[in-house]
C-alpha cells in the first residue's frame, strides 16, 4: 500500500510530499508510520478512520461552519504528520521571532508609529484596515499586546516552509490540536507509545503561567476568565475545551460588568473581580460603548477598564490590525527596524495593490494569483484567480482599481501533500499547518506540534468548497527536551479561589437537570405504554383494550402532546403501529416527545460544556445516535421498527448520564440547581401521571393493568409488590408515590431534596421567604395527605379529590419553579443595540 502511494507520488513530482519527498522514497522520520499503514492494510485503515469518527463523537468534538445552523463532527484523519527535529529546529525560533515582531509592531502602531514615520510602512495599510481600533490608540503600557499568535504555514515547490497568514485576532485551533492528539493516541496506541514525539501539555501549562504574568500588578491571585461569543460560535467546542484545560471559567459578555473602574464577574449572590480576560470575541464586538454599538457580545465599558490598567485583555483589543495580509511584504524591513535582526521565516510572495508593482501584477497575472481583501469577514474571503471566468476577472480587476489600497495579491502556493485515509486507501492531500506561540517570560513558547489541515481535490469543486480535514502534527523528540516550569505549585490561602458560577451557568444547569429528568420520565412512560400496546392493540381481550386506551390518553396528557390519543376509547382497534407513538418517540421538533427532550438536553449541555466531563458527551452522543438510527429504520421499514430496543437503549444512556451527574459533578451551586431542576421535573411528572392514570375509575381488571403500568412507569413496581402484596390498590399506590419520603420516585421525597438543595444555596432571606413558604406548604400538604380519602369514587367514575389535590400540587410546583427563575436567573437587562443585532463571525 505504501509502495503504491510512493510510486504514484514519484510519478507526479508536482510538489513535495511529507512522507516520500520528491523522489518516492519513504523519509526517515516516517518509517514507523509507513510500517503501521502496511500492517493495517486497506481494512485496517478504514477501521482506524471509523474509530476516529466514533471517538470524536464520544468526546463531543464539533465545529460549526460559518453560517451553518447546526454543529458538525470535527474532521480528523487518523494518520499524523511527522516533522523532523532538524526541520523543527529551524521553524521554532522563526515562529517565536514572528510572534515577538507582531507584538512589537502592535506596540508601535498604537504608540510612536515609527514604522509609519520612517516610511517603511504606508499609512493606508494600517488606517484602511478595520482591525485598527482608534479607541485603543495609546495603549503602549500594557505588558503584552500579543499573548497568543497562530501562524499558517505551507510548503513552497522547493519543499521549504513559508508563512501564508498570521492569525492574532482571536486565534483558534490550539484546543483542537490537543483534542486531535487524544483521539489519534487512542486510534494508533502502539505508534503513539513507540514514536518519540513532543507532548502538547507543556504548551497549555505555559499558557496558564503566561496569563498570570500579564495580570495587573495589583492582583495577588489573578482571576482569569475566557470570554466566548457563545454556543453559536464556530469553535464553541474548542473554547469550552480550553476552559477545562486551563481551569478558567467560560463567560459571555452579560456575565461580566464594569463598575468602579474595573471588570467584575456576576456570580450567585455577589460579584467577583476579574484581572485577565482571554478573549475569543473579535475586538470590535467587545465593547458596545467604545466600539461596535450593535454588539450584544461584549462588556460595556471594557475599553476604559483596560485603558486604566485594571484588567488585562489578551490578545489586546487592537491586535486584529496585524492580521492584515498587506503587511507581509513589509515585514522584513519592519523586523530590522523593530527587532534589529533579519526576519527568519519568509512569507508567500505578496504584493500590496497600493504599490505600482502590485497593480501591474493585477493587470498581467490575475488569473495566476490569489486575491485577498485587507480584512477577512463574511463575504470577504480570498479569491483564486484561476477559478474565475474572464468576465468575473474583469469585474474583480475593476473593483481593485477602484480601491487598490484595500487589496493584496499573492503567489499561489503549491503546498505539500500528506498521505491520508480516503475510503480504504492512502491518497495525497494538500497540507497546510497552523502553529501556535504563547507569551512566556520575556519571549514566546511555540507549541511543539500544531494543527494540520488537508483537502482532497474534487472535480467540479473549488478549493473553498472542499471540506477540510484536520491532522495531528508530531514533532520528533529524541533528546528529551525539558518542559516548562511545573504548573502544580503550593498556593497561599489568599491564592486559593473559590469555585463560583454565574446566573447564566446555574440557569443552564437547572434546565439540564429538568430535560434530563423529562427525557428519562418520558422514556419510562413510553416503554410501559408500548408494552401494553404490544399486548392489546389488536387483541379482542376487553379489559386489556380498555387499559390500553386509558394509558394512551395518559401518555398524551402527561407529555402535553394533545390531541394525540385524547379521543381514544376502549373499543378502539389498531391494525398497525400508530404513527402517533413513533412521533412521541422520534419527532425532535415537537415539544413533549422523547426526541425533543433529548435534543433540548443536548443543547442545554452544550451551553455548559465546560462544566461537564468528556464521558458526558459519550453518553449524549449515544442517545442521539440511537434515536436517529431508529428514525432511519422507520423511514426504511415503514411502521415497524424495533421500538422497545431503541427505548431501552435510550433509557440506558439516560441512566448513565444520571449516574455521571450524581457521582462526577462537584456539589457547587451549578450542581444544586441541576438537582433542583431534576426534582421539580420528577415531582411534576408524578403528579401528572397519578392524576391522569388514577384519577378515573374503571373495572377492577382494567384498573389492575393501569395501576401496574403506572408503577412500572414510575420505576416502583418491585417495591410496591414487596410492600403491598396483601392490600394492593390505588390508596397504597398513593402511599408509595405521593407521601413516601424514602422512595426516590415519590413526590414527598422530591420535596425533601428540594428543601435540602435550597438550604445550601446562598441567597437573600427576604427574597427567598416566599419560596420557602410555598415549599413548606407543599411538604405539609403531602405529609398530611389522607390517601384513602383521596381515592373516594364518585358515581360518575371519577376521583375528584385526588384530581383536585394533584392539580393544586402541579400548579404550585410551576409557581415554585417560576419564583426560583425570577430570583436567581434574571440578570441585568440586556444591552439594547443602537443598530440591528450583529453576531461576530469567527473565521478559521
C-alpha angles and dihedrals in degrees: 000000000000091000091054090049091049091049092052092049093046090053092052100045087173095130143349119293119209095220104035104020115210099315104052099250118128108251120238096252093051100054096099091051093047090051091051091049091051091048093050095048124189096310093045092050092050089048091050091052091048091048090052090053091049093050092048088053092049092049091046093235105171142160129197113216113224109280095008119137095215138037117250133205114277110250117235131171108213095220111087126217115242121213119193121241092236092053092046091050087065096042099046100062089041091055092046090049091049092054089049090050094051090048091052091046091053091051089051097046092051092039133031095347093215089159089065097035091054091055093240092114123041110232091227090066089062105031095046092056115093089215090072103094115199089196087065095051114127095028095134099126098070118108095236132013089181118041102157124027131183122198124195114215135188134175122252121221091272091058096252121131121244134177117260099179145341121234114198106134094089103327117211132197107066092098091047089053090058092045089052091051091052092052098043092048088058096043094049102023098159093050091047092051096046101039113088102229138150119259122237097216096086090061092060091044087054090049091054093048090045092054089055090051095054094052118113111274091244092064109096093179105021115219110214130189133184111229113214132183087226139254094317091065116115091241101034091135093055093049091053090044092052089050090058094042092052098033095233127133117259108228139178128214096267089053089067133060137182118230134151090013097300141081122262132188117225111232134167108304096342146036131250129207119250119211104174130030118196098197131207093173115098112256099248091055095052099087124025091193101057101017130025110001091198094061121110093178100074142070118257109237096017094126093054092046090051093046090053090056095241094119133027115222114196129227089029114255092248096049095105092078092076092058084075108122089208088074093065098084090048099048098090092058092040091052090055090048099045103030100022092229137093120269109259101201120053121217128227106275105276133177127197110225090220086075121075091237091057093050091048090057090048088057097044109027109025093125090059100044141080111237120208134181116228091249130040123222145116107331092003106093130132120283127215107222094209091059093061128089119238090259092049091050091051090051092048091048090055091050091052092047089054093054108014093163090063097061142063131189125212136194111254108255115224093211123199126264129235130198111257135175111257112173101317102331142067117260131175114250126186111255135211123177130215115202129189135215126186129194109257122169111317094340142022133283116216121216107249091227132018146189120298123199123198134184130192114219113245126192112249095017129103120226092259092052093055110096111240125230124202129231133202113238117219121197118198116246110186095147100052098241113212122253126231124275112302115271093206103087136152114258133205117242090256090057095055106096121203120239109251136171132213123236088254092056095048090048091052091047090050091055092042088059092046095049093044090054093041091053092048094047092047092049092051092048093046091050093051093048093044090055090054089046090056090051102042115013092101100019126117089216103121102205093045092051090049091050091049091053091052092049094048091052089047090052091054094046096045094047093042093231100135137196087033109109095346093119098043112121136185095271096053113121123197121201097187140015111300115247086216092065091051090048091052088053104039113021104103092180094059117084112233098033125115092241090051092052092048091048093050089046089055092048092049090049090051089056090060098029092138091060095057134074124244088250088066091062092049088058096043092048090052092052094055093042091054093050093045091049090052091048091052090048091051092051091049099042103030120228099347112077122145095269099165093055092047093049091048092050092049090048090050089054092048090051090050089051091050090052092050092050092047097046106027108041119087113242094249128133091279092056092046092054089047087054091047091052092049094048094047091049094048093047091050092047094051090048091054093043094051094044096049098036101039103023092090131060123232135163116301093252093050093044091051090060093044094048091048091052091048090053091047091051089050092050091238106105096106093049091047094051092049095046105038107031093130100044111028117169146114092285093058090047087057090048089057103037102031113033105016107112093190098054109091089212097052125102091232090056092051092052092051091051090048090055093050093050093048092050090058095052117091109236144143109278094217094051091048096047093093093048093049091047093051093046090048090052091050092051092047092051092051093047091049095044115128100214093191092053090049090058095057110131128222124215091254090065097257137118101219096173091057093046092048093048094049093043090056090048092050093049093050092047089055090048091049092052091047092050092051091050091049094050102041109020106042106099132185115307111280119260112266109219119221088223134027116306113269126189118210115248112219108208123209 
